[in-house]
Amino acid sequence: MPRPFSSFEPHGGGGPRIREIPFRMLIPNLITVLAICAGLSGIRLAFEDRFETAVVMVLIAAFLDGIDGRLARALKATSRFGAQMDSLADIVNFGAAPALVTYAFLLDGTGPFGWMAALIFTIACGLRLARFNVLDEDDDRPAWQAEYFVGVPAPAGALLVLLPTYLVFNGVVPGPAYAYGSVVFTLLVALLLVSRLPVWSAKTMGKRIPRDAFLPIILGVMIYVLLLVNYPWVTLTVSALAYLVFLPFSARAYTLRSRREQAAEVQLDPIKPYETP
């Protein structure tokens, strides 16, 4: 009797069969799936008026979505399938989930303006992620520019767009003016996502840590986690505001670095500035 389903053949005629894939290859993909589940659960909880739990689920989704790629590289479990799945999860966890939670909590009271702001933020997040994927494949960029994001990264955008919600959880009374102000703030964060603002990525910071800074860093992370557990909304509010303050300093640092790199090129090739195009 023939089997109802034929055996699986890998696309393209190559690659390992399913039974030959090691379990460590599945771990990052499982975390990505859990992140999607957390983000979608946050949306459901928001429409059930359980807003604090909804925001927590969105933040958990953003956290899981932020570590799955790093875990895949640490386990040497990267794959094209995982990269594509992670990109699709990003638009849910960093775009749709925080936008819809904010809409259900605050923006719904502004009529169509709130829905338009939520849509624009989600679309801006998708554009930001697409641009990141394109720049990540650009081998012609100078190596030092890889230390900076072009525009606010999507995880930071998800953290920032929830700032009006954090403030309400801290005791701010959300009146009509506050709701319309939240619409403006949501559009501002969307603009930061698609802007050309250089934002320091801190990618090189974790590669080499000075020995004398090892214990202070562990202590600082522990204190931040304790504050986040005991005073979550105050800690998240201060974190979001600190990130906004950090942005102009990041742009200034990029400008100074660009000038130094241009000056170094002139010293190496002094004839270059006088060449005609």
URBEL-V216131 format. One record per residue. N is the residue number from 1. RES is the residue in one small letter. SS is DSSP state (helix for helix, strand for strand, loop for the rest). OMEGA is omega in radians with two decimals (NA if undefined). Layout:
{{N & RES & SS & OMEGA} {N & RES & SS & OMEGA}}
This chain:
{{1 & m & loop & -3.11} {2 & p & loop & 3.12} {3 & r & loop & -3.10} {4 & p & loop & -3.12} {5 & f & loop & 3.09} {6 & s & loop & 3.14} {7 & s & loop & -3.10} {8 & f & loop & 3.06} {9 & e & loop & -3.13} {10 & p & loop & 3.09} {11 & h & helix & 3.12} {12 & g & helix & 3.10} {13 & g & helix & -3.12} {14 & g & loop & 3.14} {15 & g & loop & -3.10} {16 & p & loop & 3.01} {17 & r & loop & -3.08} {18 & i & helix & -3.08} {19 & r & helix & -3.11} {20 & e & helix & -3.13} {21 & i & loop & 3.13} {22 & p & loop & -3.07} {23 & f & loop & -3.13} {24 & r & helix & 3.10} {25 & m & helix & -3.10} {26 & l & helix & -3.01} {27 & i & helix & 3.12} {28 & p & helix & 3.13} {29 & n & helix & 3.08} {30 & l & helix & 3.10} {31 & i & helix & 3.09} {32 & t & helix & 3.11} {33 & v & helix & 3.09} {34 & l & helix & 3.10} {35 & a & helix & 3.10} {36 & i & helix & 3.12} {37 & c & helix & 3.13} {38 & a & helix & 3.13} {39 & g & helix & 3.12} {40 & l & helix & 3.08} {41 & s & helix & 3.07} {42 & g & helix & 3.09} {43 & i & helix & 3.13} {44 & r & helix & -3.12} {45 & l & helix & 3.13} {46 & a & helix & 3.14} {47 & f & helix & 2.98} {48 & e & loop & 3.11} {49 & d & loop & 3.06} {50 & r & loop & -2.86} {51 & f & helix & -3.13} {52 & e & helix & 3.10} {53 & t & helix & 3.13} {54 & a & helix & 3.13} {55 & v & helix & 3.10} {56 & v & helix & 3.14} {57 & m & helix & 3.11} {58 & v & helix & 3.12} {59 & l & helix & 3.07} {60 & i & helix & 3.11} {61 & a & helix & 3.13} {62 & a & helix & 3.13} {63 & f & helix & -3.14} {64 & l & helix & 3.14} {65 & d & helix & -3.14} {66 & g & helix & -3.08} {67 & i & helix & -3.06} {68 & d & helix & 3.11} {69 & g & helix & 3.12} {70 & r & helix & 3.11} {71 & l & helix & 3.12} {72 & a & helix & 3.11} {73 & r & helix & 3.14} {74 & a & helix & 3.14} {75 & l & loop & -3.05} {76 & k & loop & -3.09} {77 & a & loop & 3.12} {78 & t & loop & 3.12} {79 & s & loop & 3.10} {80 & r & helix & 3.09} {81 & f & helix & 3.14} {82 & g & helix & 3.13} {83 & a & helix & 3.12} {84 & q & helix & 3.14} {85 & m & helix & 3.12} {86 & d & helix & 3.13} {87 & s & helix & 3.11} {88 & l & helix & 3.12} {89 & a & helix & -3.10} {90 & d & helix & -3.10} {91 & i & helix & 3.09} {92 & v & helix & -2.99} {93 & n & helix & -3.12} {94 & f & helix & -3.10} {95 & g & helix & -3.02} {96 & a & helix & -3.05} {97 & a & helix & 3.13} {98 & p & helix & 3.14} {99 & a & helix & -3.10} {100 & l & helix & 3.07} {101 & v & helix & 3.09} {102 & t & helix & 3.13} {103 & y & helix & -3.11} {104 & a & helix & -3.05} {105 & f & helix & -3.00} {106 & l & loop & -2.93} {107 & l & helix & -3.11} {108 & d & helix & -3.12} {109 & g & helix & -3.13} {110 & t & helix & 3.12} {111 & g & loop & -3.08} {112 & p & helix & -3.12} {113 & f & helix & 3.13} {114 & g & helix & 3.13} {115 & w & helix & 3.09} {116 & m & helix & 3.12} {117 & a & helix & 3.11} {118 & a & helix & 3.11} {119 & l & helix & -3.11} {120 & i & helix & 3.11} {121 & f & helix & -3.13} {122 & t & helix & 3.12} {123 & i & helix & 3.11} {124 & a & helix & 3.10} {125 & c & helix & 3.10} {126 & g & helix & 3.10} {127 & l & helix & 3.13} {128 & r & helix & 3.14} {129 & l & helix & 3.11} {130 & a & helix & 3.12} {131 & r & helix & 3.10} {132 & f & helix & 3.13} {133 & n & helix & 3.13} {134 & v & helix & -3.13} {135 & l & helix & 3.14} {136 & d & helix & 3.12} {137 & e & loop & -3.12} {138 & d & loop & -3.13} {139 & d & loop & -3.10} {140 & d & loop & 3.13} {141 & r & loop & 3.03} {142 & p & loop & -3.05} {143 & a & helix & -3.08} {144 & w & helix & 3.13} {145 & q & helix & 3.08} {146 & a & helix & 3.10} {147 & e & helix & -3.10} {148 & y & strand & 2.97} {149 & f & strand & 2.99} {150 & v & strand & -3.00} {151 & g & loop & 3.12} {152 & v & loop & 3.14} {153 & p & loop & -3.07} {154 & a & helix & 3.11} {155 & p & helix & 3.10} {156 & a & helix & 3.08} {157 & g & helix & 3.09} {158 & a & helix & 3.10} {159 & l & helix & -3.06} {160 & l & helix & -3.03} {161 & v & helix & 3.10} {162 & l & loop & -3.11} {163 & l & helix & 3.09} {164 & p & helix & 3.11} {165 & t & helix & 3.09} {166 & y & helix & -3.09} {167 & l & helix & 3.09} {168 & v & helix & 3.10} {169 & f & helix & 3.09} {170 & n & loop & 3.06} {171 & g & loop & 3.11} {172 & v & loop & -3.14} {173 & v & loop & -3.07} {174 & p & loop & 3.06} {175 & g & loop & 3.13} {176 & p & helix & 3.13} {177 & a & helix & 3.12} {178 & y & helix & 3.14} {179 & a & helix & 3.12} {180 & y & helix & 3.04} {181 & g & helix & 3.09} {182 & s & helix & 3.06} {183 & v & helix & 3.13} {184 & v & helix & -3.14} {185 & f & helix & 3.10} {186 & t & helix & 3.10} {187 & l & helix & 3.10} {188 & l & helix & 3.11} {189 & v & helix & 3.08} {190 & a & helix & 3.11} {191 & l & helix & 3.11} {192 & l & helix & 3.14} {193 & l & helix & -3.06} {194 & v & helix & -3.12} {195 & s & loop & 3.06} {196 & r & loop & -3.11} {197 & l & loop & 3.09} {198 & p & strand & -3.10} {199 & v & strand & -3.13} {200 & w & strand & -3.03} {201 & s & loop & -3.13} {202 & a & loop & 3.14} {203 & k & loop & -3.11} {204 & t & helix & -3.08} {205 & m & helix & -3.07} {206 & g & helix & -3.10} {207 & k & loop & 3.14} {208 & r & loop & 3.14} {209 & i & loop & 3.09} {210 & p & loop & -3.07} {211 & r & helix & -3.12} {212 & d & helix & 3.11} {213 & a & helix & -3.04} {214 & f & helix & -3.11} {215 & l & helix & 3.09} {216 & p & helix & 3.13} {217 & i & helix & 3.11} {218 & i & helix & 3.14} {219 & l & helix & -3.13} {220 & g & helix & 3.11} {221 & v & helix & 3.14} {222 & m & helix & 3.13} {223 & i & helix & -3.14} {224 & y & helix & 3.13} {225 & v & helix & 3.11} {226 & l & helix & 3.08} {227 & l & helix & -3.13} {228 & l & helix & -3.14} {229 & v & helix & -3.04} {230 & n & helix & 3.13} {231 & y & loop & -2.97} {232 & p & helix & -3.02} {233 & w & helix & 3.05} {234 & v & helix & -3.13} {235 & t & helix & 3.13} {236 & l & helix & 3.10} {237 & t & helix & 3.13} {238 & v & helix & 3.14} {239 & s & helix & 3.14} {240 & a & helix & 3.12} {241 & l & helix & 3.11} {242 & a & helix & 3.12} {243 & y & helix & 3.09} {244 & l & helix & 3.10} {245 & v & helix & -3.11} {246 & f & helix & -3.01} {247 & l & helix & 3.12} {248 & p & helix & 3.07} {249 & f & helix & 3.09} {250 & s & helix & 3.12} {251 & a & helix & 3.10} {252 & r & helix & 3.12} {253 & a & helix & 3.11} {254 & y & helix & 3.14} {255 & t & helix & 3.12} {256 & l & helix & 3.12} {257 & r & helix & 3.12} {258 & s & helix & 3.12} {259 & r & helix & 3.13} {260 & r & helix & -3.14} {261 & e & helix & 3.10} {262 & q & helix & 3.09} {263 & a & helix & 3.10} {264 & a & helix & 3.10} {265 & e & helix & 3.12} {266 & v & helix & 3.12} {267 & q & helix & 3.12} {268 & l & helix & -3.11} {269 & d & loop & -3.05} {270 & p & loop & -3.11} {271 & i & loop & -3.01} {272 & k & helix & -3.10} {273 & p & helix & -3.08} {274 & y & helix & 3.12} {275 & e & loop & 3.10} {276 & t & loop & -3.12} {277 & p & loop & NA}}
